[in-house]
Amino acid sequence: MFDRLDDILVRFEEIMEELNNPYVVEDQTKFRRLMKEQTDLAPIVEAYKDYKGARQDAEDSLAMLEDENDEEMREMLKEELASAKKKIEELEKELKILLLPKDPNDDKNVIVEIRAGAGGDEAALFSAELYRMYSRFAERNRWKVEMISVNESGIGGMKEVIFMISGHGAYSKLKYESGVHRVQRVPATESGGRIHTSTSTVAIMPEAEEVDVQLDMNDCKFDVFRASGNGGQCVNTTDSAVRLTHIPTGIVISCQDEKSQLKNKDKALKVLRSRLYDLELAKKQNAEAEERRSQIGTGDRSEKIRTYNFPQGRVTEHRIKLTLYKIDSVMDGDLYEIIDSLIAADQAAKLSSLQEI
C-alpha cells in the first residue's frame, strides 16, 4: 500500500508542476484532465502527509521517552505517543478506503425513475412523496432537478415520474436508492382506519454521455402527439410531445414536459442512453459475481430495500438493518444518515473482500 502511496505523491507533484506551466493552461482539454486528476488525488495526498506526520510524531515521542528520566515528562510523552498511535491507526483505515477502486460513474448526474407499484392510488401518492423527498435532498446539496416526464393520477399522485438530478457526486450518493420502497400507513381514503402497505420502485441511473453508448439512430422510432395536462396555452394545440421507441430492446419513452418538440426529443434520448448504459452496467455486475457480493445491493430493483412506517414514525433500511425514528425529516430530504451508513457499509464490505483475496 505504501509503495502505491509514494507513487501517488510523486504523480501529484508532477501534476502541480504541469499546472503551473503556462503552455498547459492554453490547452484546455489537457488542463481540465489534469485538474480532475489533481482533485481526485488531493484527498489521498493530504491523508498520506498527515499519516507521515503522525508517524514522525510517534518516533520523536518514543526517542525522547527513552532518554527522559523525569517522571512527569515521561507521562506527557506517553500521552503524546498514544495519541500519535491512535491517529496513525485512524489514518491507515482512511487511506485504505481512499485507495479502493473508484466507481467511474460516481461524479455523473443521475436520471431517477419512480413508478407506483402495489397499492393503486396510495402507491401513486407515495411515489409523489418520494419525488419530493429526492428533490428536497437535491436542494440540500445545491443540485439541480429537471423534470423529464410525469404521469399523474387524479388525486395528486404520480403513477410514474422521470427526472434528472445534476450536481457533483450525485450518483455516488444516490446509487444506493435503487429498489422497492415500501410504505405502511392509513390512506386518506381508508374510512376504517386500517394500515395499508403499498410500494414504489425507484431506479437510479448514471447519465450516459454519447461516448458511453453507441446509439444507432436507425434503431430509434419517433412518434409525435399532442401533449395532455397542464403546461400553458400551447401544450394542447401543438404536436410537441414525443414517444421514442428503441426497436432492438423495445424500450419506450414518452416525454411531453417541454413545449418544444426538439427539447422533448433530446430529453427522451437522454433517458434512452442512460437506460441502455444501465443495462450494460447490470450485465457487467452479473458477470462479476464476486464483486457483486461485496456491494450493498445497489442495483436489484426487485429487492425491498426500505420501509417507511408512518404510524410508528419509523424508517427501516433493510440492507444494513438501520432503523431511524425521524420519518418527517427523512421525507423532507434528510437522507444523510441513511446514505452515509450505506456508503460506510459498502466500503467495509469491499475492504473485507480485498483482505480475503
VOPAGU-2260 file (C-alpha; in pm, 1 decimal, decimal comma):
REM VOPAGU-2260
SITE   aa  ch    i         X         Y         Z
SITE  MET   A    0       0,0       0,0       0,0
SITE  PHE   A    1     274,8     245,5      91,7
SITE  ASP   A    2     462,3     194,0    -236,9
SITE  ARG   A    3     141,2     290,6    -414,2
SITE  LEU   A    4     100,5     593,7    -189,6
SITE  ASP   A    5     456,7     705,8    -264,0
SITE  ASP   A    6     381,2     676,5    -637,9
SITE  ILE   A    7      64,2     884,5    -592,2
SITE  LEU   A    8     262,0    1151,2    -406,1
SITE  VAL   A    9     516,5    1170,6    -689,5
SITE  ARG   A   10     239,5    1187,1    -950,5
SITE  PHE   A   11      60,2    1463,2    -756,1
SITE  GLU   A   12     375,8    1675,2    -750,2
SITE  GLU   A   13     421,4    1619,9   -1126,6
SITE  ILE   A   14      63,8    1736,6   -1188,4
SITE  MET   A   15     115,5    2051,1    -978,7
SITE  GLU   A   16     427,2    2133,2   -1182,3
SITE  GLU   A   17     240,9    2082,2   -1510,4
SITE  LEU   A   18     -48,7    2301,4   -1396,2
SITE  ASN   A   19     197,8    2583,9   -1331,5
SITE  ASN   A   20     317,8    2560,5   -1690,3
SITE  PRO   A   21     153,0    2839,9   -1898,7
SITE  TYR   A   22     154,0    2619,2   -2210,6
SITE  VAL   A   23     -64,1    2361,4   -2033,1
SITE  VAL   A   24    -318,6    2630,1   -1940,8
SITE  GLU   A   25    -353,4    2715,4   -2310,9
SITE  ASP   A   26    -451,4    2353,2   -2386,3
SITE  GLN   A   27    -792,7    2349,4   -2215,3
SITE  THR   A   28    -854,7    1976,0   -2273,9
SITE  LYS   A   29    -528,1    1877,5   -2106,6
SITE  PHE   A   30    -577,5    2140,8   -1834,7
SITE  ARG   A   31    -923,7    2002,2   -1742,3
SITE  ARG   A   32    -790,8    1644,2   -1739,2
SITE  LEU   A   33    -503,6    1741,5   -1507,3
SITE  MET   A   34    -735,6    1941,2   -1281,1
SITE  LYS   A   35    -967,5    1641,0   -1244,1
SITE  GLU   A   36    -673,8    1410,4   -1167,1
SITE  GLN   A   37    -542,4    1661,4    -915,0
SITE  THR   A   38    -885,8    1684,1    -748,5
SITE  ASP   A   39    -910,3    1303,3    -728,4
SITE  LEU   A   40    -562,4    1261,4    -579,1
SITE  ALA   A   41    -569,6    1556,8    -337,0
SITE  PRO   A   42    -761,4    1380,0     -51,8
SITE  ILE   A   43    -523,2    1079,8     -71,0
SITE  VAL   A   44    -213,7    1302,3     -68,5
SITE  GLU   A   45    -344,1    1508,9     223,6
SITE  ALA   A   46    -423,9    1196,5     429,6
SITE  TYR   A   47     -85,9    1040,3     344,7
SITE  LYS   A   48     101,5    1354,5     452,4
SITE  ASP   A   49     -95,9    1354,9     778,7
SITE  TYR   A   50      -6,8     986,8     822,5
SITE  LYS   A   51     364,1    1052,7     768,5
SITE  GLY   A   52     345,7    1343,6    1014,8
SITE  ALA   A   53     180,0    1121,4    1276,1
SITE  ARG   A   54     445,4     852,7    1223,6
SITE  GLN   A   55     717,5    1112,9    1273,8
SITE  ASP   A   56     547,8    1239,5    1591,3
SITE  ALA   A   57     532,8     883,2    1726,9
SITE  GLU   A   58     901,5     820,1    1650,2
SITE  ASP   A   59    1003,1    1151,6    1812,1
SITE  SER   A   60     798,4    1080,8    2126,6
SITE  LEU   A   61     943,2     729,4    2151,6
SITE  ALA   A   62    1302,3     854,8    2110,1
SITE  MET   A   63    1253,3    1126,8    2375,0
SITE  LEU   A   64    1087,4     875,5    2607,3
SITE  GLU   A   65    1395,0     651,8    2600,2
SITE  ASP   A   66    1622,8     939,9    2710,7
SITE  GLU   A   67    1387,0    1107,7    2958,9
SITE  ASN   A   68    1421,4    1045,0    3333,7
SITE  ASP   A   69    1172,2    1297,7    3469,2
SITE  GLU   A   70     852,0    1102,3    3555,0
SITE  GLU   A   71     613,2    1390,5    3481,5
SITE  MET   A   72     774,7    1445,6    3141,2
SITE  ARG   A   73     762,2    1072,3    3070,1
SITE  GLU   A   74     386,1    1066,5    3137,4
SITE  MET   A   75     334,2    1356,0    2897,1
SITE  LEU   A   76     541,9    1181,1    2627,7
SITE  LYS   A   77     344,9     858,4    2678,7
SITE  GLU   A   78      20,6    1050,0    2620,7
SITE  GLU   A   79     163,5    1206,7    2304,5
SITE  LEU   A   80     279,5     864,9    2182,6
SITE  ALA   A   81     -63,3     709,2    2247,7
SITE  SER   A   82    -233,6     997,9    2064,6
SITE  ALA   A   83       0,5     962,5    1764,4
SITE  LYS   A   84     -56,4     584,8    1751,2
SITE  LYS   A   85    -434,0     633,7    1755,8
SITE  LYS   A   86    -408,9     890,6    1474,5
SITE  ILE   A   87    -186,8     650,8    1272,0
SITE  GLU   A   88    -447,1     375,1    1308,1
SITE  GLU   A   89    -732,4     605,0    1201,4
SITE  LEU   A   90    -537,1     738,7     902,2
SITE  GLU   A   91    -444,9     385,6     789,6
SITE  LYS   A   92    -815,0     298,3     775,3
SITE  GLU   A   93    -891,1     622,4     589,1
SITE  LEU   A   94    -612,4     558,2     336,1
SITE  LYS   A   95    -735,8     203,9     269,4
SITE  ILE   A   96   -1081,6     342,5     190,0
SITE  LEU   A   97    -938,5     622,2     -27,4
SITE  LEU   A   98    -739,9     364,0    -225,6
SITE  LEU   A   99   -1045,3     149,4    -302,8
SITE  PRO   A  100   -1121,5     139,0    -678,0
SITE  LYS   A  101   -1345,6     435,0    -756,7
SITE  ASP   A  102   -1673,1     385,7    -939,9
SITE  PRO   A  103   -1617,6     570,6   -1271,7
SITE  ASN   A  104   -1981,0     685,9   -1262,1
SITE  ASP   A  105   -1964,7     849,2    -917,3
SITE  ASP   A  106   -1925,5    1204,4   -1049,6
SITE  LYS   A  107   -2209,0    1171,6   -1302,5
SITE  ASN   A  108   -2553,2    1326,8   -1291,2
SITE  VAL   A  109   -2840,3    1082,8   -1240,9
SITE  ILE   A  110   -3170,7    1004,4   -1405,6
SITE  VAL   A  111   -3427,8     892,1   -1149,0
SITE  GLU   A  112   -3734,7     688,0   -1238,1
SITE  ILE   A  113   -4006,5     634,6    -975,6
SITE  ARG   A  114   -4301,0     405,7   -1051,7
SITE  ALA   A  115   -4603,6     326,6    -838,7
SITE  GLY   A  116   -4622,6     -43,8    -756,4
SITE  ALA   A  117   -4875,4    -234,5    -547,2
SITE  GLY   A  118   -5136,8     -17,5    -380,8
SITE  GLY   A  119   -5318,6     175,7    -652,8
SITE  ASP   A  120   -5383,9     543,0    -569,9
SITE  GLU   A  121   -5194,4     515,3    -240,3
SITE  ALA   A  122   -4882,8     390,4    -424,8
SITE  ALA   A  123   -4910,2     684,6    -666,2
SITE  LEU   A  124   -4934,5     928,3    -373,4
SITE  PHE   A  125   -4628,3     767,9    -214,3
SITE  SER   A  126   -4438,2     797,0    -544,7
SITE  ALA   A  127   -4513,3    1169,8    -546,8
SITE  GLU   A  128   -4378,3    1195,5    -190,6
SITE  LEU   A  129   -4060,6    1009,1    -289,7
SITE  TYR   A  130   -4017,2    1255,0    -578,5
SITE  ARG   A  131   -4045,4    1543,3    -329,2
SITE  MET   A  132   -3802,8    1367,8     -89,6
SITE  TYR   A  133   -3532,7    1335,6    -356,4
SITE  SER   A  134   -3598,2    1690,9    -480,0
SITE  ARG   A  135   -3550,1    1823,8    -125,7
SITE  PHE   A  136   -3233,0    1616,8     -85,0
SITE  ALA   A  137   -3105,2    1768,1    -411,4
SITE  GLU   A  138   -3183,0    2118,8    -281,8
SITE  ARG   A  139   -2988,7    2047,6      37,1
SITE  ASN   A  140   -2688,0    1955,1    -179,3
SITE  ARG   A  141   -2740,8    2250,7    -417,3
SITE  TRP   A  142   -2806,1    2014,9    -706,4
SITE  LYS   A  143   -3040,2    2096,3    -994,6
SITE  VAL   A  144   -3363,7    1899,9   -1051,6
SITE  GLU   A  145   -3508,1    1885,7   -1403,1
SITE  MET   A  146   -3838,1    1715,5   -1482,9
SITE  ILE   A  147   -3832,0    1483,2   -1785,4
SITE  SER   A  148   -4167,6    1306,7   -1778,9
SITE  VAL   A  149   -4457,6    1260,0   -1538,5
SITE  ASN   A  150   -4779,9    1058,5   -1546,8
SITE  GLU   A  151   -5002,5    1197,5   -1272,3
SITE  SER   A  152   -5301,5    1036,8   -1103,1
SITE  GLY   A  153   -5619,1    1232,0   -1042,9
SITE  ILE   A  154   -5564,6    1286,1    -669,4
SITE  GLY   A  155   -5218,2    1442,5    -671,4
SITE  GLY   A  156   -5019,0    1123,9    -702,8
SITE  MET   A  157   -4768,4    1015,4    -966,0
SITE  LYS   A  158   -4803,1     681,5   -1142,4
SITE  GLU   A  159   -4461,2     738,8   -1298,3
SITE  VAL   A  160   -4211,8    1023,7   -1281,8
SITE  ILE   A  161   -3874,1    1056,4   -1453,3
SITE  PHE   A  162   -3639,0    1341,8   -1366,2
SITE  MET   A  163   -3271,0    1434,7   -1372,5
SITE  ILE   A  164   -3059,2    1545,9   -1078,2
SITE  SER   A  165   -2745,1    1734,2   -1184,2
SITE  GLY   A  166   -2460,0    1802,6    -945,6
SITE  HIS   A  167   -2112,4    1689,8    -844,6
SITE  GLY   A  168   -2119,6    1341,3    -692,5
SITE  ALA   A  169   -2495,3    1290,8    -742,4
SITE  TYR   A  170   -2456,9     926,9    -849,9
SITE  SER   A  171   -2209,8     846,4    -570,4
SITE  LYS   A  172   -2477,3     942,5    -314,0
SITE  LEU   A  173   -2796,9     827,2    -482,8
SITE  LYS   A  174   -2689,8     496,7    -643,9
SITE  TYR   A  175   -2793,4     304,5    -331,7
SITE  GLU   A  176   -3156,5     417,7    -370,5
SITE  SER   A  177   -3247,8     169,8    -648,7
SITE  GLY   A  178   -3501,7     -84,6    -531,8
SITE  VAL   A  179   -3850,1    -128,5    -388,0
SITE  HIS   A  180   -3956,4     130,0    -129,4
SITE  ARG   A  181   -4245,3      18,0      92,2
SITE  VAL   A  182   -4487,9     243,9     281,0
SITE  GLN   A  183   -4712,0     141,7     570,6
SITE  ARG   A  184   -4981,8     385,4     680,1
SITE  VAL   A  185   -5355,6     457,3     689,1
SITE  PRO   A  186   -5451,5     601,0     346,7
SITE  ALA   A  187   -5663,7     917,0     338,2
SITE  THR   A  188   -5932,3     717,0     154,5
SITE  GLU   A  189   -5946,4     447,0     427,1
SITE  SER   A  190   -6254,1     501,9     644,5
SITE  GLY   A  191   -6188,7     205,3     872,8
SITE  GLY   A  192   -5850,4     329,0     992,9
SITE  ARG   A  193   -5667,6      18,1     872,7
SITE  ILE   A  194   -5297,8      32,1     789,5
SITE  HIS   A  195   -5224,3     -46,7     423,5
SITE  THR   A  196   -4894,4    -147,9     265,1
SITE  SER   A  197   -4802,4      -0,9     -74,9
SITE  THR   A  198   -4484,1       5,5    -281,0
SITE  SER   A  199   -4298,4     220,3    -529,9
SITE  THR   A  200   -3997,7     122,4    -738,1
SITE  VAL   A  201   -3701,6     358,2    -768,4
SITE  ALA   A  202   -3439,8     327,4   -1042,1
SITE  ILE   A  203   -3122,1     538,4   -1027,5
SITE  MET   A  204   -2919,4     554,7   -1349,6
SITE  PRO   A  205   -2599,9     749,0   -1421,8
SITE  GLU   A  206   -2648,0     998,0   -1702,3
SITE  ALA   A  207   -2485,2     845,7   -2010,0
SITE  GLU   A  208   -2285,5    1064,2   -2245,7
SITE  GLU   A  209   -2281,6     999,0   -2618,9
SITE  VAL   A  210   -1933,9     845,9   -2580,1
SITE  ASP   A  211   -2069,4     597,7   -2322,6
SITE  VAL   A  212   -2334,0     449,3   -2553,1
SITE  GLN   A  213   -2309,9     395,4   -2926,8
SITE  LEU   A  214   -2666,6     470,7   -3033,1
SITE  ASP   A  215   -2774,6     396,9   -3391,6
SITE  MET   A  216   -3049,3     643,9   -3477,5
SITE  ASN   A  217   -3184,8     393,3   -3731,1
SITE  ASP   A  218   -3286,3     184,5   -3429,1
SITE  CYS   A  219   -3493,6     473,5   -3293,7
SITE  LYS   A  220   -3853,4     543,1   -3391,7
SITE  PHE   A  221   -4006,2     879,2   -3300,6
SITE  ASP   A  222   -4380,8     946,3   -3282,4
SITE  VAL   A  223   -4519,6    1288,5   -3202,9
SITE  PHE   A  224   -4853,6    1359,1   -3040,9
SITE  ARG   A  225   -5044,1    1631,1   -2864,9
SITE  ALA   A  226   -4945,5    1673,3   -2501,0
SITE  SER   A  227   -5208,7    1648,9   -2227,6
SITE  GLY   A  228   -5239,8    1811,8   -1886,1
SITE  ASN   A  229   -5108,9    2144,9   -1755,8
SITE  GLY   A  230   -4840,8    2326,5   -1943,7
SITE  GLY   A  231   -4971,4    2655,9   -2078,3
SITE  GLN   A  232   -5183,4    2752,8   -2375,0
SITE  CYS   A  233   -4955,8    2585,9   -2635,5
SITE  VAL   A  234   -4948,0    2244,2   -2476,2
SITE  ASN   A  235   -5276,5    2108,4   -2617,1
SITE  THR   A  236   -5261,6    2280,3   -2955,4
SITE  THR   A  237   -4931,0    2156,6   -3099,3
SITE  ASP   A  238   -4778,6    1812,2   -3154,6
SITE  SER   A  239   -4491,1    1877,0   -2911,9
SITE  ALA   A  240   -4498,7    1550,8   -2714,1
SITE  VAL   A  241   -4260,4    1274,9   -2822,8
SITE  ARG   A  242   -4273,5     897,6   -2794,6
SITE  LEU   A  243   -3936,9     728,6   -2856,4
SITE  THR   A  244   -3921,1     354,9   -2927,3
SITE  HIS   A  245   -3586,1     175,6   -2928,8
SITE  ILE   A  246   -3655,6    -111,3   -3168,3
SITE  PRO   A  247   -3383,4    -363,2   -3059,6
SITE  THR   A  248   -3476,0    -351,3   -2688,5
SITE  GLY   A  249   -3841,3    -246,9   -2706,8
SITE  ILE   A  250   -3778,4      41,4   -2464,1
SITE  VAL   A  251   -4047,2     309,3   -2498,0
SITE  ILE   A  252   -4004,8     660,8   -2356,1
SITE  SER   A  253   -4268,5     934,4   -2367,2
SITE  CYS   A  254   -4174,9    1293,3   -2298,9
SITE  GLN   A  255   -4410,6    1591,0   -2300,8
SITE  ASP   A  256   -4276,8    1818,5   -2028,5
SITE  GLU   A  257   -4134,3    2074,8   -2272,1
SITE  LYS   A  258   -4337,6    2283,8   -2518,2
SITE  SER   A  259   -4066,6    2229,6   -2778,8
SITE  GLN   A  260   -4074,4    1901,6   -2971,3
SITE  LEU   A  261   -3695,8    1921,7   -3015,8
SITE  LYS   A  262   -3635,8    1957,6   -2641,2
SITE  ASN   A  263   -3865,3    1663,9   -2570,5
SITE  LYS   A  264   -3668,5    1455,2   -2823,9
SITE  ASP   A  265   -3339,8    1549,3   -2653,7
SITE  LYS   A  266   -3476,4    1452,6   -2312,1
SITE  ALA   A  267   -3612,4    1121,1   -2443,5
SITE  LEU   A  268   -3271,5    1039,8   -2594,6
SITE  LYS   A  269   -3101,5    1121,7   -2261,6
SITE  VAL   A  270   -3326,9     872,5   -2084,1
SITE  LEU   A  271   -3272,3     608,1   -2353,5
SITE  ARG   A  272   -2891,8     641,6   -2337,8
SITE  SER   A  273   -2899,1     611,7   -1959,6
SITE  ARG   A  274   -3127,3     305,2   -1969,8
SITE  LEU   A  275   -2903,6     131,3   -2225,3
SITE  TYR   A  276   -2594,4     222,0   -2021,7
SITE  ASP   A  277   -2765,5      92,2   -1708,2
SITE  LEU   A  278   -2840,5    -238,4   -1884,4
SITE  GLU   A  279   -2471,5    -272,6   -1971,6
SITE  LEU   A  280   -2371,3    -197,4   -1612,0
SITE  ALA   A  281   -2614,1    -463,7   -1487,6
SITE  LYS   A  282   -2466,4    -721,4   -1727,8
SITE  LYS   A  283   -2117,2    -636,4   -1605,8
SITE  GLN   A  284   -2220,1    -666,8   -1240,1
SITE  ASN   A  285   -2388,2   -1000,6   -1305,4
SITE  ALA   A  286   -2072,9   -1128,6   -1474,6
SITE  GLU   A  287   -1854,7   -1020,0   -1182,2
SITE  ALA   A  288   -2023,3   -1232,1    -915,4
SITE  GLU   A  289   -1755,1   -1181,4    -651,9
SITE  GLU   A  290   -1766,1    -805,4    -689,5
SITE  ARG   A  291   -2144,4    -805,7    -677,3
SITE  ARG   A  292   -2143,8    -994,7    -345,8
SITE  SER   A  293   -1935,2    -714,8    -193,6
SITE  GLN   A  294   -2189,0    -449,1    -288,5
SITE  ILE   A  295   -2473,6    -316,1     -75,3
SITE  GLY   A  296   -2748,4    -403,3    -322,8
SITE  THR   A  297   -2705,0    -103,1    -547,3
SITE  GLY   A  298   -2889,2    -234,1    -849,2
SITE  ASP   A  299   -3150,7    -501,8    -781,3
SITE  ARG   A  300   -3484,9    -327,0    -820,8
SITE  SER   A  301   -3680,1    -636,0    -715,3
SITE  GLU   A  302   -3548,9    -627,3    -358,7
SITE  LYS   A  303   -3733,4    -445,3     -81,5
SITE  ILE   A  304   -3472,6    -202,9      41,6
SITE  ARG   A  305   -3659,3      31,7     275,9
SITE  THR   A  306   -3983,2      60,0     472,8
SITE  TYR   A  307   -4147,4     388,2     571,5
SITE  ASN   A  308   -4385,0     319,8     862,0
SITE  PHE   A  309   -4584,3     637,6     929,4
SITE  PRO   A  310   -4786,4     526,6    1236,8
SITE  GLN   A  311   -4461,6     445,9    1419,4
SITE  GLY   A  312   -4263,6     734,7    1265,7
SITE  ARG   A  313   -4007,0     475,9    1159,0
SITE  VAL   A  314   -3783,8     432,4     855,7
SITE  THR   A  315   -3608,2      94,7     827,7
SITE  GLU   A  316   -3319,1      37,2     586,7
SITE  HIS   A  317   -3331,6    -342,2     547,7
SITE  ARG   A  318   -2992,7    -394,2     378,8
SITE  ILE   A  319   -2794,8    -274,0     678,2
SITE  LYS   A  320   -3062,6    -321,3     947,3
SITE  LEU   A  321   -3074,3      51,3    1026,3
SITE  THR   A  322   -3387,7     194,8    1189,1
SITE  LEU   A  323   -3448,0     567,7    1237,7
SITE  TYR   A  324   -3741,0     727,5    1418,1
SITE  LYS   A  325   -3748,8    1053,0    1222,0
SITE  ILE   A  326   -3974,8     985,2     926,9
SITE  ASP   A  327   -4079,2    1350,6     885,6
SITE  SER   A  328   -3724,0    1476,0     836,7
SITE  VAL   A  329   -3639,3    1182,5     606,3
SITE  MET   A  330   -3941,5    1255,5     386,4
SITE  ASP   A  331   -3825,9    1618,8     382,6
SITE  GLY   A  332   -3498,3    1512,8     220,2
SITE  ASP   A  333   -3276,3    1447,5     522,2
SITE  LEU   A  334   -3123,0    1127,6     382,4
SITE  TYR   A  335   -2768,6    1187,6     506,0
SITE  GLU   A  336   -2766,3     935,6     791,1
SITE  ILE   A  337   -2912,0     660,5     571,3
SITE  ILE   A  338   -2684,0     728,6     273,5
SITE  ASP   A  339   -2368,8     774,5     484,6
SITE  SER   A  340   -2442,2     444,0     661,5
SITE  LEU   A  341   -2489,9     265,4     326,8
SITE  ILE   A  342   -2162,7     408,2     192,5
SITE  ALA   A  343   -1977,3     302,6     509,8
SITE  ALA   A  344   -2122,7     -49,8     490,3
SITE  ASP   A  345   -2031,6     -76,4     121,7
SITE  GLN   A  346   -1674,1      37,2     189,7
SITE  ALA   A  347   -1640,6    -208,9     479,6
SITE  ALA   A  348   -1765,3    -493,8     259,1
SITE  LYS   A  349   -1519,6    -403,1     -15,8
SITE  LEU   A  350   -1228,7    -380,6     231,0
SITE  SER   A  351   -1322,9    -721,0     372,7
SITE  SER   A  352   -1339,1    -865,9      22,0
SITE  LEU   A  353    -992,4    -728,5     -61,9
SITE  GLN   A  354    -842,8    -875,4     256,6
SITE  GLU   A  355    -979,4   -1220,2     168,0
SITE  ILE   A  356    -801,8   -1222,0    -169,6
